[in-house]
Amino acid sequence: MEDNKDCPVSVVQKVIGGKWSILILYQLNTKIIRFGELDRLTPNMTQSTLTKELRRLENYQLVNRKVYAQVPPKVEYSLTKIGLELIPILKDLGQWGNKYIQYVRKQ
């Protein structure tokens, strides 16, 4: 296991380890979202970075991209079946994050 390709935690880190990946996945957890809406939901991210992160998540088969042949272009993003399986885990991470915030505030 020199390159960690068989280590499940290493695989998870590789797949969702992008700076914005978890936030994008979480935004897609309840509905299909168009690019512009995703852009508004992630104001600290440039459109270029959002595009790159979405392509990366699409390459890892976590996100579906549907392009409509119209002018202006319409592109929608949603989670794949395997991407949807991450949502309970992301919610658990959010709960842990809240506990951590409270812990740090008490210090």
N, C-alpha and C positions, 0 to 999 in steps of 0.2 A: 504494500500500500504506500509506496514511496510518494506518489503524486496525489494521494488521497481521493482518487476517483471512485473508490469503493466505500468511502466513509460517508454515511448519510448526512451528517452534519456539514461536512465540507460541500456536498452537493447542494444542500439548502443555501449555504452561504454564497455559493457561486450563482445560483439561480435568482435569488431575491436580494443579493448583496449590493445591488446598485443603490446609490445614495437616495434615490427617489422611488425605488421599486415598491416598497411596502406602502407608501402613501398612495401611489397610483392604484395598486391592487385594492386597497381599502376603499378608495373612491368608486371603484367599479363594482363593489360588492353587492349593490342592490339593484342596479339597472344598467341599461345600455346608455353610454354617454358619448356625445359628439366631441370632437377634438376641442372646439371652442369652449365648451363647458368644462372639460378637463383642465384647460388652460386657466380658466377663471378660478377653479377649485384649488389650483396649485400656484398661487401668485408669486412665490419666491423662486420659481423655476422658469427658465427661458423657454420659448417655444421650441428652439433647437434641441435643448436638453430633453424636453418632454417627448419630442419626436424620436430621439435616440433611445430613450428609456422604453417607450412603447414598442419600438422595433425589437429591442432586446427581449422584452417580455413576450412578444409575439414569436420570436425565434425559439424561445424556451417553451412555447406552446401553452403559456398561461393566459394569453390575451388573444381574442379574436379581433380582426380588423375587417370591417365590411365597407367597401367603397361603392357609392352609388354613381352611376354614369349620368351626371347632370352638371349644369353650370349655375351657380358656383358649385365646386365639388362638395360632396357630403360624405364624411367618413365617420363611422360609428365604431366604438370599442366596447367589448364585453369580455367577461371572463369565460374561459373554456371550462369544461367539466373538472379538469385537474386544478385549474386556477380557483374555482369555487371551493375546492376542498381546503384551501388555505385560509378562508375567511374565519372559521372558528379559532384557528391558531392566531390570526391577527387580532381578533377580539380579545383573546387571552393575553396577548402581548400588551394590548391597550390597558387592560385591567392591571397588569403588573406595572405598567408605566405609571398609572395613577397611584398605586401603592408606593412606588419608588419616589415619586414627587412628594408624597406625604412624609415618607421616611426622611428625605433630605431636608425638608422644611423644619423637622423637629430637631435637627442637629444643631 
